[in-house]
Amino acid sequence: MNKDFTFTLKSSVFDENYNPSENTRITTNFANLARGKNRQENLHNTLAMIDNRFNALAHWDNPKGDRYSVELEIISVEMNIEGNGDSFPVIEILKTHIVDKKTNERIAGIVGNNFSSYVRDYDFSVLLSAHNKNQQKFSTPDNFGDLHGNIFKYFVSSDAYRDNFNKSPVICLSVSSKNTYYRTGNEHPVLGVEYQQDEPSLTDEYFNKMGLQARYFMPKNSVAPLAFYFNGDLLSDYTNLELISTISTMETFQKIYRPEIYNANSAAGQYYQPSLNQQDYSLTRILYDREERSQLAIEQGKFTEDNFIKPYQTILEQWSANYAA
């Protein structure tokens, strides 16, 4: 059955003139910023924040702090199931490119960064919600995340991925507000101080089914650790500039989306539990409707159920079981 699963990649530039495509999940960080009357100001300020953070981290041979800029490319992945030309948008990720204005080089960055998925919307906003309705104790359904994980792994091992990218993806997200993290003695010159936790979060387990493991680092002058999901060796497989492109991009999005954690006025200590309820933080100049984002996630989860899960349920279940075997 695997021969019937093919992927088509489309790309668009994320800049001050960006407009989300029809298939883009509008809950995605970068798409949400490009909506409303403040869209161009939002985009301008976001890109400036990314460039400033990149130059602050890539400070060597950069005395004025303006040597580099980051270009972002949105990679939209559509999956065709039955070979009839109909496809469904399964994955959307960001690819970073680094522009060295001193040498006039354009350097490939990391693919992954922000990760979006309609199927994940379905899993968390529809399936998980229905499973725990009227239940006293939280639990996950059987095989929760298996289909999504297998689709992602199949994509990363596909010709479509290998033809376009030469390194495995790295996805960078917020740490979980339900877990406590503690500093270790490990410190990386770019990623910063490493944190660990006593037990994996639900997101960690979900991404593990995608073939990704997690490590948590707080870069210099950051106030909270970031969660990095990867396959391979995060510290050895990527150059410093590649890692900085991911940090600067995703820390900027998190400052906008979760200022209580990533734009807090005090930094994480030896032990750290993130909280969206703490009040000692600063707002950016970028407008972001977090409540609307939560509502749209539910709508998109239902869209996925109606247009992907239910119509192809038998095919998807058989394929996922055979792929896992």
Stockholm file with secondary structure:
# STOCKHOLM 1.0

chainA/1-325         MNKDFTFTLKSSVFDENYNPSENTRITTNFANLARGKNRQENLHNTLAMIDNRFNALAHWDNPKGDRYSVELEIISVEMNIEGNGDSFPVIEILKTHIVDKKTNERIAGIVGNNFSSYVRDYDFSVLLSAHNKNQQKFSTPDNFGDLHGNIFKYFVSSDAYRDNFNKSPVICLSVSSKNTYYRTGNEHPVLGVEYQQDEPSLTDEYFNKMGLQARYFMPKNSVAPLAFYFNGDLLSDYTNLELISTISTMETFQKIYRPEIYNANSAAGQYYQPSLNQQDYSLTRILYDREERSQLAIEQGKFTEDNFIKPYQTILEQWSANYAA
#=GR chainA/1-325 SS CGGGCEEEEEEEEESTTCCCCTTSCTTSHHHHHTCSTTHHHHHHHHHHHHHHHHHHHSCTTCTTSCSEEEEEEEEEEEEESSSSSCCEEEEEEEEEEEEETTTTEEEEEEEEEEEECHHHHHIIIIIHHHHHTTCSSCCCCTTTTHHHHHHHHHHHTSHHHHHHCSSCCEEEEECCTTSCEEEEEEEETTTEEEEEESSCCHHHHHHHTTTCEEEEEECTTCSSCEEEEESSCTTTSSCHHHHHHHHHHHHHHHHHHCHHHHTBSSCCCSEECCCSSCCCBCCCSCCCCHHHHHHHHHHHHHHHIIIIITTTHHHHHHHHHHHHC
#=GC SS_cons         CGGGCEEEEEEEEESTTCCCCTTSCTTSHHHHHTCSTTHHHHHHHHHHHHHHHHHHHSCTTCTTSCSEEEEEEEEEEEEESSSSSCCEEEEEEEEEEEEETTTTEEEEEEEEEEEECHHHHHIIIIIHHHHHTTCSSCCCCTTTTHHHHHHHHHHHTSHHHHHHCSSCCEEEEECCTTSCEEEEEEEETTTEEEEEESSCCHHHHHHHTTTCEEEEEECTTCSSCEEEEESSCTTTSSCHHHHHHHHHHHHHHHHHHCHHHHTBSSCCCSEECCCSSCCCBCCCSCCCCHHHHHHHHHHHHHHHIIIIITTTHHHHHHHHHHHHC
//
